[in-house]
Amino acid sequence: MQWSLVVPVKPLARAKSRLSDTAGEEVRPELALAFALDTVTAALACSAVADVAVVTEDPRAGRELAALGAAVVAGEPGGGLNAALAHAVTAVRAARPGTPVAALNADLPALRPAELTRVLNAAAQFPRAFLPDAAAIGTTLLAAGADRALLPAFGADSRARHRASGAREIRLDAVDSVRQDVDTGADLRAALALGVGPHTAAAAARLLIAEQ
């Protein structure tokens, strides 16, 4: 089974606000873009992924992610992240009817294609499934089979909300790169310890230089 992935990317000026204390207002948007670039690069290299659609209102993010080979879904509707994901899934399924879809966080800079393949293969066993984040509170991936609505419930305590919605929790060892999203300085250090992609490595190096 090959999946269509939907990756939501906030406008860079507003992205990753909890990193402000760590990165500052100049570096923070660069880090947010770097995370998305490394996430999408790894996703496109995953054998279980047919295509990646990025939903974003940010012109620069859309341009750079499209250059990697992602489709860009513009015109995010009102209502926030979950509405944007539902909008993007509708667009993806209009282009590829009957495709299984998965929403993937854009802040997984250590993402490994092989680990994502394992997660998606596990998700394929259920009508809807999700992977909790490293903190075991949020969600980094939500998947729905070809004949199922995605029903995203991202936001605070999304692990509990996705479980309550009937999605099955994916329980796998050794998929840390798919679970390690980055919201805080501690998260960034954890991702760096796993080994991040080249865009994040370069942005983190600029951050270290700025701190000196």
N, C-alpha and C positions, 0 to 999 in steps of 0.2 A: 504494500500500500504506500502510495506517495501522497503527501499532504501539501495543502496550500497553507502557508503561514501568514498571519496578519500581525504586523508589528506596529504598535502605536508610538509616535514620537511627538512629544510636546514641543511647542515653540521654544527654541533654545534659550531665549531670554528668561523664560519662566521655569525651565527644567532644572531639576535637582537642587531645589532651594535649600534642602537640608545639608548640602555640601558647602554652603556659603562660608561657614566658619573655617572649613578646611581649605577650600580652593579660592575663595574670593570671587568678586563679580566679573573679573576679566577671564579667569581660567575656567570657572564653572561651566559656562556654555560650551567651551571647547571640550571639556571632559564629557559632557552630556552627548555631544555629537560623536566623540571618539567611541563612547560605549556603544552607540547605535551602529556605527560603522563596523566595529568588531563583531557585534552580535549578528548583523545581517550577513557579513562575510562568512562567518562560521555556519549560519543557517543555510546559505546557498551551497555550501560545500557538503551538506548532509545528504547522504544517499536516500533518506526517507522523505526528502523535501522536493516537491515538483517546482514550486515557485514561492516567492515571498512578495507580499504587498505591504507597503508602508503607508500608514494613514497619518498624515501630518498637514499642518497649516504653515509650516516653516519653509520658506522658499529655499534657503541654503541646505537644510537637511534633506528636503526632497530632491534637490539637484544632485547632491553628493551620494545619496543612497541609490538614486536611479543609475548613476554612473557605475555602481557595483553590479547592477543587473536586477535590482528590485523594481517592481511596479510601484507607482505612487498613486494613492487614492487621496484626492484633494477634497476641499469643501467639507471639512468635518462639521457635522450638524451640532446644534446646541445640545446640552445635556451631559457633557463631560466624556470621560474615558469610555464608559460602557456603551454609550450611544455611538461614539466614534467607531468602536469595534464592531457593533452591529451593522453600522453603515458600510464598513469595509467588507465584512463578510457577505453582505448582499451584493456588493460590486464583484467580489471574487467569484461567487457562485453564479452570477449572471454570465461571466466569462467562461467558467468551467463548471457547468451543472453537474450535480452529484458528487462533488469533491468533498473529501473530509477536510476539515479546517481546524486550525489551532491558533489561538492567540498567544504570542510569545512576548515577554517583556523586552524592552529595548536596552535595558541596562544590565546585560550579562556579558561583560567584556572578557571573561575567561572561558566563554562557551566553547566546548569541544564538539565537533560534528559527530563523532562516534557516540558520545554520551547522549546527545540529542536524539540520535537514531534509536538508542535503547529506550528512551522515554516515549517517543512516538510509537514504537512497536508495542510497548506496554499499553499505551492509550488506545491502540486499535482493538484491544480486547473488550472494550466497553463502549456503550453508546455515547457517554460523555465522561471525561476524566480530567483530573487536574494534578499538577505537581506543586506541593507547597514550597515556599522559599526557605532559605537557610535558617531563618529565624523561627520557622514553623508557625507563622502567623499569617503571612500573605501567600500569594500565588504567583508563580513565574510562568506557568503554561496551563492553558485550558483548551481541551480538545473536544471536538464533536464529530461523530461519524457522518457519513454522506447524507443520511436522511434525518439528521438531528439538528435542531437549533442550538447555537452556541450558548446562549443565555449567560453572558458575562456578568459577573458580580464583583469586579475588582474594586479595590479601595480598602478601607480599614477592615481588618479581620476577614479578609476575603477567603482564607482557608475555611473558616467556619461557614461562611455564606455559600461557598461553592459546594461544600459537603451537604449543607441543608437543602440545596437545590436539587440534590440527587446525583450529582457528579461523583464518580468514584475517585478516591485518592490513590495516586500512583505511589507505591512503596518500593523503591529501588535503592540499593547501595551503590556507591561509587558513581554518582551522577552530580557531584558537587558543582560542576561548572554550569549546570542547568538551573541550579537552585540559588547560586550566589549572585543575587541582584545587588545593586549598589545605591544606597540612599544616604549613607553617612560616611564619615571618615573611616570608621572601623570597618565598614563594609568594603571600602576601597582597599584598605590594607589586606583584608582577607582575599579579595580577588587578585591583588598583586601577588600574594603568596601562592595562589593556585597557578598563576602564569597567565597574563592577559595578552590580548592581541596587539598588533603593532601600533594601531592608532591610540589606544589607551596608554600603552607604554610610553609613547612620545609625549602625550599630554601630561602624564604623571611626571615625566622627567622635567618638563617645563615648570610644573608645580614646585618640584624640589628646588629648581634653580631660583624661582621667585621667592622661596622661603629663606634662601641663604642671604 
